Amino acid sequence: MTEHPVAGHSAGETAPQAAYGDGTRAVRAGLPEPVKNEPPLPGPVFAAHFHLPGEVAGPYTYGRDTNPTWTLLERAIGELEAPGRRDVDTIVFASGMAAVSAVLLSQARAGDTVVLPDDGYQALPLVREQLEAYGVRVRTAPTGGDAQLTALDGARLLWIETPSNPGLDVCDVRRLTAAAHTAGALVAVDNTLATPIGQRPLELGADFSVASGTKGLTGHGDLLLGYVVCHDPELAADVRRWRKIVGAVPGPMEAWLAHRSLATIQLRTERQWANALAVAEALADRTEVSGLRYPGLPSDPSHKTAALQMSGFGTVVSFTLPDKAHAERFMSALHLVEDATSFGGVRSTAERRGRWGGDAVPEGFIRFSAGAEDPRDLVSDVLRALDEAASGA
């Protein structure tokens, strides 16, 4: 079995994707050169092993190392994260946390210092515990106000999450990256909320762009996936070696579904961004709503910074209702919005985030993810649910 060359260029050429718009790039990303009577996107390759007579040679040997379906997906993600760059390496994983762990645990050694956000994804405290168990020192600082700048002295790796989840603070990636590199630290950016349509960390100077493909990248809530993208082949080799050691590989069906879903990422995200802004604007007029955050609102504390580095402000809106009971009534009254813990999908979701514990949020805090419904229907559903929640107090 041979590797499929990417459509439109061959190895060593300058990739043409940088000249295309996001929609064109998305529908063409990672496709192989057309072959008569073959499908444009080959089906998933289900194989634990490959024919391998004689000496070991060729790209495909064993299913934990490589798979043709991964190859096409990795190329596609690389084209979205770093358009026009041929020196990009992408490594896909079985989940977003597998990708996060691979970067942190492949780069940090006992005695090293890692800087994490103290307001990031709920699983980061678990990652911190594991790093410290391995002898890695961990410092934390908030995302907002570029506060991680104060923790960079002697650090090996800076981990940025922007916008942060679930609080939606934004930091200046260019500023933090420049400072971290001056201090001798690598920089990884969690790009899950923004997606590569909304933000490209490598173009902002980061060494790694990391994300959960479970969310907005694939957008249908039907698979788990993660990925890491970087320019440095040595760093990529470290991450790929970690994937092989722990076996955190995606199944070929998941990889194929992810690649298929990428074709609509621009269409999905633009509708979802518009819906998120519409919901945020509607919430701004409600007296029972406090702590409203959406980087796309001109009044948001993060808007100015976000506008300098993001082409879209994401699908997630956060806000707080008066108390737990009020928030629960709101959630129960929604018709078009699923009560679920994920985000970034074509169907709107929301949850009272405090039910999980682990996030420093009030009991009435809501994380809302706008889907691709008609804006008028979605806003009407939210406002009606707020009215019912208020009348039931």
LUMKEKE-415223 format. One record per residue (C-alpha): residue number from 1; residue in one letter; z, y, x. Coordinates in steps of 0.2 Angstrom, whole numbers. Last residue first. Layout:
(NUM,A,(Z,Y,X)) ...
This chain:
(393,A,(206,157,-194)) (392,G,(193,149,-204)) (391,S,(183,165,-208)) (390,A,(181,168,-189)) (389,A,(174,151,-186)) (388,E,(162,152,-201)) (387,D,(156,169,-194)) (386,L,(154,163,-177)) (385,A,(144,148,-183)) (384,R,(133,159,-193)) (383,L,(130,170,-178)) (382,V,(126,155,-167)) (381,D,(114,147,-180)) (380,S,(105,164,-183)) (379,V,(103,166,-164)) (378,L,(95,149,-163)) (377,D,(84,150,-178)) (376,R,(77,168,-172)) (375,P,(74,162,-154)) (374,D,(64,146,-160)) (373,E,(71,132,-151)) (372,A,(68,129,-132)) (371,G,(86,127,-127)) (370,A,(100,139,-122)) (369,S,(115,132,-113)) (368,F,(132,138,-119)) (367,R,(148,137,-109)) (366,I,(162,142,-120)) (365,F,(180,147,-115)) (364,G,(193,147,-129)) (363,E,(206,137,-118)) (362,P,(204,150,-104)) (361,V,(195,145,-88)) (360,A,(200,139,-71)) (359,D,(190,124,-72)) (358,G,(198,107,-68)) (357,G,(202,102,-86)) (356,W,(189,93,-96)) (355,R,(193,101,-113)) (354,G,(193,118,-105)) (353,R,(174,119,-106)) (352,R,(173,121,-124)) (351,E,(155,115,-125)) (350,A,(137,120,-128)) (349,T,(120,113,-129)) (348,S,(103,119,-134)) (347,R,(89,106,-135)) (346,V,(76,108,-121)) (345,G,(89,104,-108)) (344,G,(97,115,-95)) (343,F,(115,110,-98)) (342,S,(126,95,-98)) (341,T,(143,94,-106)) (340,A,(138,91,-124)) (339,D,(142,98,-141)) (338,E,(124,99,-147)) (337,V,(117,116,-154)) (336,L,(106,117,-169)) (335,H,(120,115,-182)) (334,L,(135,124,-175)) (333,A,(150,124,-186)) (332,S,(160,111,-176)) (331,M,(158,121,-160)) (330,F,(164,137,-168)) (329,R,(179,129,-176)) (328,E,(184,121,-159)) (327,A,(182,139,-151)) (326,H,(194,146,-164)) (325,A,(206,132,-161)) (324,K,(206,134,-143)) (323,D,(209,153,-143)) (322,P,(201,170,-145)) (321,L,(184,165,-140)) (320,T,(177,166,-122)) (319,F,(160,168,-116)) (318,S,(147,160,-105)) (317,V,(128,160,-106)) (316,V,(117,147,-97)) (315,T,(98,146,-97)) (314,G,(95,154,-81)) (313,F,(92,172,-75)) (312,G,(73,172,-70)) (311,S,(64,178,-55)) (310,M,(80,178,-45)) (309,Q,(84,187,-28)) (308,L,(85,206,-31)) (307,A,(88,204,-50)) (306,A,(103,193,-47)) (305,T,(111,206,-36)) (304,K,(109,220,-50)) (303,H,(114,208,-64)) (302,S,(130,201,-57)) (301,P,(142,213,-66)) (300,D,(133,210,-82)) (299,S,(128,226,-91)) (298,P,(109,224,-88)) (297,L,(111,207,-96)) (296,G,(101,194,-87)) (295,P,(116,188,-76)) (294,Y,(124,182,-92)) (293,R,(143,183,-94)) (292,L,(153,188,-110)) (291,G,(172,189,-105)) (290,S,(177,192,-123)) (289,V,(169,187,-140)) (288,E,(180,191,-156)) (287,T,(172,208,-158)) (286,R,(154,202,-158)) (285,D,(140,214,-153)) (284,A,(138,207,-136)) (283,L,(136,189,-143)) (282,A,(119,194,-150)) (281,E,(113,201,-133)) (280,A,(119,185,-125)) (279,V,(110,174,-138)) (278,A,(94,184,-135)) (277,L,(96,183,-116)) (276,A,(98,164,-117)) (275,N,(83,162,-129)) (274,A,(72,172,-117)) (273,W,(78,161,-102)) (272,Q,(75,145,-112)) (271,R,(57,150,-117)) (270,E,(53,154,-99)) (269,T,(62,139,-93)) (268,R,(53,127,-104)) (267,L,(35,133,-100)) (266,Q,(38,135,-82)) (265,I,(46,117,-81)) (264,T,(32,109,-91)) (263,A,(23,99,-77)) (262,L,(40,95,-69)) (261,S,(43,82,-83)) (260,R,(31,70,-77)) (259,H,(39,70,-60)) (258,A,(56,67,-67)) (257,L,(50,53,-78)) (256,W,(42,45,-62)) (255,A,(58,47,-52)) (254,E,(68,40,-66)) (253,M,(57,25,-67)) (252,P,(57,22,-49)) (251,G,(76,21,-48)) (250,P,(84,35,-38)) (249,V,(93,31,-22)) (248,A,(111,33,-17)) (247,G,(111,18,-5)) (246,V,(126,24,5)) (245,I,(118,21,22)) (244,K,(100,25,17)) (243,R,(105,41,8)) (242,W,(115,46,24)) (241,R,(99,43,35)) (240,R,(89,54,23)) (239,V,(102,68,25)) (238,D,(102,67,44)) (237,A,(83,66,45)) (236,A,(82,81,34)) (235,L,(93,91,47)) (234,E,(82,85,61)) (233,P,(66,89,52)) (232,D,(72,107,49)) (231,H,(63,115,33)) (230,C,(75,109,20)) (229,V,(75,102,2)) (228,V,(89,91,-6)) (227,Y,(87,82,-22)) (226,G,(97,75,-37)) (225,L,(93,64,-52)) (224,L,(101,57,-68)) (223,L,(89,55,-83)) (222,D,(87,58,-101)) (221,G,(93,76,-104)) (220,H,(76,83,-107)) (219,G,(75,97,-94)) (218,T,(68,89,-78)) (217,L,(72,104,-67)) (216,G,(84,111,-79)) (215,K,(98,98,-78)) (214,T,(97,81,-71)) (213,G,(88,87,-56)) (212,S,(105,92,-49)) (211,A,(101,103,-35)) (210,V,(102,107,-16)) (209,S,(92,120,-6)) (208,F,(96,118,12)) (207,D,(94,129,27)) (206,A,(96,145,17)) (205,G,(86,161,22)) (204,L,(81,168,5)) (203,E,(64,159,5)) (202,L,(74,143,7)) (201,P,(85,148,-8)) (200,R,(70,149,-20)) (199,Q,(76,156,-37)) (198,G,(71,155,-55)) (197,I,(56,143,-55)) (196,P,(65,133,-41)) (195,T,(79,130,-54)) (194,A,(92,144,-57)) (193,L,(107,133,-63)) (192,T,(105,119,-51)) (191,N,(101,129,-35)) (190,D,(116,124,-25)) (189,V,(113,133,-9)) (188,A,(117,126,8)) (187,V,(119,137,24)) (186,L,(122,131,42)) (185,A,(135,140,52)) (184,G,(133,149,69)) (183,A,(142,165,65)) (182,T,(126,174,65)) (181,H,(119,161,54)) (180,A,(133,163,42)) (179,A,(131,182,41)) (178,A,(112,181,38)) (177,T,(115,168,25)) (176,L,(128,178,16)) (175,R,(117,193,15)) (174,R,(102,184,10)) (173,V,(111,174,-3)) (172,D,(119,190,-11)) (171,C,(132,182,-23)) (170,V,(131,178,-42)) (169,D,(145,175,-54)) (168,L,(140,164,-69)) (167,G,(158,157,-73)) (166,P,(153,139,-76)) (165,N,(146,136,-64)) (164,S,(142,149,-51)) (163,P,(125,158,-51)) (162,T,(124,155,-37)) (161,E,(133,141,-28)) (160,I,(135,143,-9)) (159,W,(141,130,3)) (158,L,(143,137,21)) (157,L,(143,125,35)) (156,R,(150,123,53)) (155,A,(162,137,51)) (154,G,(170,146,66)) (153,D,(173,162,57)) (152,L,(164,161,40)) (151,A,(179,164,28)) (150,T,(178,183,25)) (149,L,(159,182,20)) (148,Q,(164,170,6)) (147,A,(169,185,-4)) (146,D,(151,190,-8)) (145,G,(158,200,-22)) (144,G,(158,186,-34)) (143,T,(157,168,-27)) (142,P,(175,166,-24)) (141,A,(183,160,-8)) (140,T,(187,143,-1)) (139,R,(191,135,16)) (138,V,(190,117,21)) (137,R,(194,109,37)) (136,V,(186,92,40)) (135,G,(197,77,45)) (134,Y,(189,64,35)) (133,A,(203,65,21)) (132,E,(199,84,21)) (131,L,(181,81,17)) (130,Q,(186,69,3)) (129,E,(198,81,-5)) (128,R,(186,95,-4)) (127,V,(173,84,-13)) (126,L,(185,81,-27)) (125,P,(188,100,-28)) (124,L,(169,102,-29)) (123,A,(168,91,-44)) (122,Q,(170,105,-57)) (121,Y,(156,115,-50)) (120,G,(160,132,-42)) (119,D,(174,144,-43)) (118,D,(183,141,-26)) (117,P,(166,142,-17)) (116,L,(166,131,-2)) (115,V,(167,135,17)) (114,V,(166,120,29)) (113,T,(176,119,45)) (112,D,(173,105,58)) (111,G,(187,95,66)) (110,A,(181,79,59)) (109,R,(162,80,56)) (108,A,(152,90,44)) (107,Q,(133,88,42)) (106,S,(130,71,34)) (105,L,(145,72,23)) (104,L,(141,89,16)) (103,V,(122,87,14)) (102,A,(124,69,7)) (101,S,(138,73,-4)) (100,V,(128,87,-13)) (99,A,(113,75,-15)) (98,A,(124,61,-22)) (97,M,(132,74,-33)) (96,G,(115,79,-41)) (95,S,(111,61,-45)) (94,A,(101,45,-39)) (93,F,(94,55,-24)) (92,V,(78,63,-19)) (91,I,(74,69,-1)) (90,T,(62,84,2)) (89,D,(56,90,18)) (88,V,(47,106,20)) (87,D,(35,110,35)) (86,R,(19,112,24)) (85,R,(25,128,16)) (84,G,(14,136,3)) (83,P,(26,136,-11)) (82,A,(44,131,-5)) (81,E,(55,125,-19)) (80,L,(40,121,-31)) (79,E,(29,113,-18)) (78,G,(45,103,-11)) (77,I,(49,97,-29)) (76,A,(31,90,-30)) (75,R,(31,82,-13)) (74,E,(47,74,-17)) (73,L,(40,67,-33)) (72,L,(25,60,-25)) (71,T,(34,51,-11)) (70,W,(48,45,-23)) (69,T,(35,36,-33)) (68,P,(27,28,-17)) (67,N,(45,21,-13)) (66,T,(55,23,3)) (65,D,(71,17,12)) (64,R,(81,8,-1)) (63,G,(65,-1,-8)) (62,Y,(60,-8,9)) (61,T,(44,-7,20)) (60,Y,(33,8,14)) (59,P,(27,21,25)) (58,G,(17,11,38)) (57,A,(22,-1,52)) (56,V,(34,-15,56)) (55,E,(25,-28,67)) (54,G,(17,-43,59)) (53,P,(15,-44,40)) (52,L,(24,-32,29)) (51,H,(20,-34,10)) (50,F,(33,-23,1)) (49,H,(51,-25,-4)) (48,A,(62,-20,-19)) (47,A,(47,-15,-29)) (46,F,(44,-6,-45)) (45,V,(31,7,-42)) (44,P,(31,20,-57)) (43,G,(14,25,-64)) (42,P,(1,35,-55)) (41,L,(-1,53,-60)) (40,P,(-19,57,-62)) (39,P,(-23,40,-68)) (38,E,(-36,29,-58)) (37,N,(-54,26,-64)) (36,K,(-61,37,-50)) (35,V,(-48,42,-38)) (34,P,(-41,60,-39)) (33,E,(-30,66,-23)) (32,P,(-12,63,-27)) (31,L,(-2,74,-38)) (30,G,(13,82,-30)) (29,A,(13,98,-40)) (28,R,(-2,101,-51)) (27,V,(6,106,-68)) (26,A,(20,115,-59)) (25,R,(9,125,-47)) (24,T,(-2,131,-61)) (23,G,(13,137,-71)) (22,D,(22,145,-56)) (21,G,(6,155,-52)) (20,Y,(-5,150,-38)) (19,A,(-8,158,-21)) (18,A,(7,149,-13)) (17,Q,(0,132,-19)) (16,P,(-14,132,-6)) (15,A,(-5,122,7)) (14,T,(-11,126,25)) (13,E,(-19,111,32)) (12,G,(-11,98,43)) (11,A,(-10,83,31)) (10,S,(-23,85,18)) (9,H,(-26,98,4)) (8,G,(-31,99,-14)) (7,A,(-22,84,-21)) (6,V,(-8,77,-11)) (5,P,(-13,62,0)) (4,H,(-6,45,-7)) (3,E,(2,34,5)) (2,T,(-5,17,7)) (1,M,(0,0,0)) 
